[in-house]
Amino acid sequence: MNKVENYLLGMDCGTTNIKAVIIGEDGTVAAEASRPNCFICPGPGMQEQDAGRWWENSVEIFRALCEEAGMEVVRRIRGIGISSHTVTMLPVDKDGVPLRNALTYQDTRSGGELDCIVDTIGWERFVNMVGGRPGAGFLPSKILWFKKNEPELFARTSSFMQASSYINFKLTGKRTIDIDQAARTQCLDISTMDWASEIGDVIGVDLDSVMPPLKLVNEIIGFVTDEAADATGLVSGIPVIAGCSDAMASMYAMGMSRLGEAGESSGTSSLVFVGSDVKSAPDLPVVTKPCAITGMPWVFDAPITTTGLALNWYIETMAAEERAAAKEQGKDIYTYLNELALEADPGSGGLLFYPYLMGERAPIWKDYARSMFIGMSISTTRAEMARSVFEGTAFALRHVIETIGKAGAGAGMLRITGGGAKSRTWSRIKAAVLDMPVYVLDERSGNVPVGDALIAGHKLGVFPDLSEAAERLVKIDEVIEPDQEWVDRYEKIYPFYKEIFLHLDQDLRGLRTVVERLDM
């Protein structure tokens, strides 16, 4: 039996959990560990996290990994890659000490500041500069809110960090931000890939001085210090790469390494990836982000807000009878619902479901959009309602992939991971709606920390050929080919999914405005 000589450590600081893994060059998992992340919600629209807990949890995880793997393995760790949820605003002082809790991307308290910024710069100019629609979840409005509301802390701020940047700093003593997360902050001018001085001028902040130095995703930023080694149990001197967002790491973990592939990380929401060899225009509903994969310098990543959440909402709100039947038959509710949906014909008897329970991001970007069942009749069955939820989320997926295709990056197959990949019914429907094969990954493939480890391993020569490494490490449970009869039916129905919403668009906007006024 060959002895594994090289190991990599990957960690993801997610919104709800910090997870990490040590994997060998042969794909074996030497150790894995996780700890929960907690939210602090001081008021409406406010979501914070304690950066001190990020590091405390990380230390516990590193120690657990070292104990499980053993020092013989730990001494063979060739590199560390860390990703995190993004965009986050963590102000730190000159010594790197956090000045307050971090504001996460879900924190929208800076809506008023956002309006001021966009009104000053202009919506079109702002979008062209940062490559995305303005939102209160991003850094410009958060920094302006911080400056206005906590001026004493702002005056002591030396730099703003992301979660992974902070953990990297604690490991190496180096302040950096990776280009992937930087491009998501809306503080970066994507045409020059420098900090946007125009935005800095509007918010009254020198971004070049308060934002950390930009680094490539796979760039070595430093090495584990003696102090960090003492705290974590790791060996000093291990190279640490800049890392990336959890979204980007998820794409690596799915084994996406070639043009022409799409990927879906399917959970509560979905994130869709398609690689590109060219940079997109900045004003499209889907835009590219920098990517470190050879031959795939750019990637479209587009979020769908409620996919798995839509199914869970349906189960909790409208499927009491199904829950009772599943319990009586000794089945899991998801198994029961998957079987029930197959009792209905493709198209669900003309019933369309729109999964816009919390508005929608890509590709329509309308926070006033709302979920709907359209086409219900006296003969509509529970099986048709269940199937329409699967179909509606699949139509939303097609809408995104179709939009990315029009932007210049086509795909001929879909890799899928996450909780949604467990539903074979759902994957069969997606294959038919997209008219492409769906590659269902095993449960470990797609695990974000594995993606972090892959990036580090690629940089450090452990995985010189990323495509070969992906084929070796990422396991395919099943390839589902599209059912041609289903394809033909969906091809006729899908256009109505798009057109009906367009007809209702302004009415939904008006309805939301009226309801908000009534509730005041």
Secondary structure, DSSP 8 states (H G I E B T S, - for coil): ------EEEEEEE-SSEEEEEEEETTS-EEEEEEEE---B--STT--EE-HHHHHHHHHHHHHHHHHHH-HHHHTTEEEEEEEE-S--BEEE-TTS-B-S-EE-TT--TTHHHHHHHHHHH-HHHHHHHHSS---TTSHHHHHHHHHHH-HHHHHT--EEE-HHHHHHHHHHS---EEHHHHHHTT-EETTTTEE-HHHHHHHT--HHHHS--EE-TT-EEEE--HHHHHHHS--TT-EEE--EEHHHHHHHHTT--STTEEEEEESSSEEEEEEESS---TTSSS-EEEEEETTEEEEEEEEES-SHHHHHHHHHHH-HHHHHHHHHTT--HHHHHHHHHTTS-TTGGG-EEE--TT-B-TTT-BTT---EEES--TT--HHHHHHHHHHHHHHHHHHHHHHHHHTT---SEEEEESGGGG-HHHHHHHHHHHTS-EEEE-SSTT-HHHHHHHHHHHHTTSSSSHHHHHHHHS-EEEEE---HHHHHHHHHHHHHHHHHHHHHHHHHHHHHHHHHHHT-
